[in-house]
Amino acid sequence: MARWLRPLVGALLLLEGAAALSFLHHRYEELVQALFRVQSQCPYVTRIYSIGRSVEGRHLYVLEFSDYPGIHEPLEPEFKYVGNMHGNEVLGRELLLQLSEFLCEEYRRGNERITHLIHDTRIHIMPSMNPDGYEVAAKQGPDSNGYLTGRNNANGVDLNRNFPDLNTLMYYSREISGPNHHIPLPDNWKSQVEPETLAVIQWISSYNFVLSANLHGGAVVANYPYDKSQDQRFRSHRRTVNTPTPDDKLFQKLAKTYSYAHSWMHRGWNCGDYFADGITNGASWYSLSKGMQDFNYLYTNCFEITLELSCNKFPPEEDLERQWMANREALVAFIEEVHQGIKGMVSDENNNGIAGAVISVQGISHDITSGDMGDYFRLLLPGTYTVTASAEGYQPLTVTTTVGPAAPSLVHFQLKQEAVRKPAERKASGTRMNNKALQKKVVPRATRRGTQR
């Protein structure tokens, strides 16, 4: 199907019986009420939980959609949206509230597309990661809001510059054939992050997220990793270096899925900037250190992109409906992207799931791991791949599989226990280095000032 036709077809599927929504800015108390209202309207497919509190004690609420809320079903992927990381970038916050109401209403109406999505995906929606910053920005209002007013949390910290710098560790690790995934955290990382950042790190460590997007404002573009350039000589935002991940083509496809389903993002010219196809590599735009999307990719199994959704960081209420209509299909289509590539179970000879098994794809130097139940999800573009599953104490198993353009291919691995190895064959964790060894080799550099993502 032609690229331009897919968003149109998807949008038509959503038009019938579209819910009437309220297009208002929501302060914290109103946001909480909106979330619980959705939960009360769709009690059998939703759950509300808090991952922690902000500096000023506000809950960081998440609304979950699933046919079995609160339960991870084997082979059902976990997806997340995070909004309002920068308190004064508010469109994402409102869009995620609108999306929550929309999913609930369309599920109740029997919309087949939405029903399948909720039954086949565990969707987590966090409308605001920075509720304290939002309250500061909201006091100013859309008309007099300063460009940076409310951007940071209550301690004055930019949360998108507050995650452990795993890029620097990864770049060094790559030079010595060290780990290419789940880079170890610095030993003192908890003392270096804000309460909101700590809560998110613990959250993404507790759920085996597969795909994610965080929603920002100030530009209109879908931004994908890496955000941080390897070449530290380029310190000015005027100097850029494209810094692709091993999954660069996949990330470009994910970003284009959103941009082409969006009403105008794909056109490229927005807010005085031009981005071909409405997408950009983060470091190619400008280098950003300690960002959330790179952290997701380097520390977990989650592939995350950053969505810049509006030129105006705090758009007036009269613009919210237009923005919702521009983003509605894109928000749904991006969730659907979690269903691609390969997935399966890694088990032993007694069919017990093996947690933490490493899934390696030949030619792509970025591995993922199986979850607590032994299920794994590896996003891949269509093609033929050689895939290996390995786990401590088991013989690795390699298979060749073909991935199609639609549903993910189901590839299971049943590993046999390894015979007792000779001492010379034991390699601790292959070439993996422990935290202290890796930390001693690299001193992360300070975050560059002046960037805005």
C-alpha positions, 0 to 999 in steps of 0.5 A: 500500500502506498505510504500516503494511503496508509494514514488515510485508510487508518483514519477512515477506520477511526472516523466512524462514531468518533467520540466528542472530547473536551479540548481544555488545558488540564491542571494537575487535579483536573488531569487526575480526574480525567484519568479516573473518569476514563478508568471508571468508564472502561473498568475492565480494560484499564488500570491506573497506577503511580510510579512515584512522586514528583519533587513537590509530591504529585503522583506520576500517574500511568493509565494502562489499557489491556484486556487483562489490566495489571498482568503481563501476558506472555507474547503480548508486547508492552508499549508506553507514551510519556508526555510533558517531560518538559513542564512547559511543553504541554501539547503532548500532555493534552494529546495523551488525555485525549488518546485515553478518552478516545481508546476507551470510547472507541473500545466501548463502541466496538471499533474493531481496530481499537479492540484488537489493539487493546487486546493484543497490546499492553499500553501504558500512558503517562500524560505528565512526567513533570507535573510540578513544572507544568503548574509553573507554566500553567500559571503564566498561561498560553499568552504570556508563557516564557520559552523556559518558564516551567521547563525544569522540575521543581529543583530547576533540573531539566529531566531530559538531561538527567539520565545516566550518560550511557552513551559515553560508556557504550562508545568506549565499550564498542571499541573493546567489544564490550556489551552492546545492550543493557549497559551497566549503570554507574554505582552512584547513579541514584544520587545523581538523578531527580525523583521523577527520573528515578521513578521512570528508571525504576518503571522501565526496569520493571516492565519489559517495554518494547516500543515507546515515544516521549512527546515534546514541543517547540518543533514539529519532527520525529526524532530518533536515536542517538541523541548524543554524538560520539565526537565530543569536539563538536560542542556547538549546536551549529555543528552536527554529526549524524550518529546512527544506532545499529537499528538506524533503518528501523528507527527511521521507519518508526519515525516515518510511521508517525510523521506520515500519519501526521497531518503535516509533519511529513512535509518537512517545513515546520517552525522555520526548520526543514527536516526531510520526511519530517524526521531527524537523527537526534545528534544530526539535529544537535547533540544532547547528553543524558537524554531519555530516548538514548537511555531506553535503548541502551539500558532496556529492550525499549526502542524509543523516539522523541516526538516534537509536536508543535511550534508553540510549546503552550498552544491556546485551547482553541488550537487543541482540537486541530492538533488532536485531529492532526495527531490522532491517527499517528498516535494509534499507528505508532502503537501498532508498530510494536507488532513487527519483527519477531517474538517468541519464548525462550525455554529450557527442555522442561518448557520453563521460561528462561529470563534474561536470555540474550537474543542476537541478530546477525549483522545488528550489534544490539541485542535484547533479552527475554523477560521474566516469563521467558518471552522476548520481542525483537523489532525488525524490518522485513527480511531474512535474519539469522537469530541466536538465543543464548543464556548462562548454563545453556547451549546457544541455539541459532535459527534463520527466519524471515520477517514479513511486513505485517504481523511478527514472526513467531520464533521459539527457542528451546535451549539445552543445558550446557555440559560442565565446562572446563575452566578455560571455557568460562568467560564470566559474562563473555566480554561483558565488563562489570560496572566498576571496570567500565566506569574507571575507563570513562568519565562522562562529560558534562551536558552541553547547555543551550539545547532544547529537547 
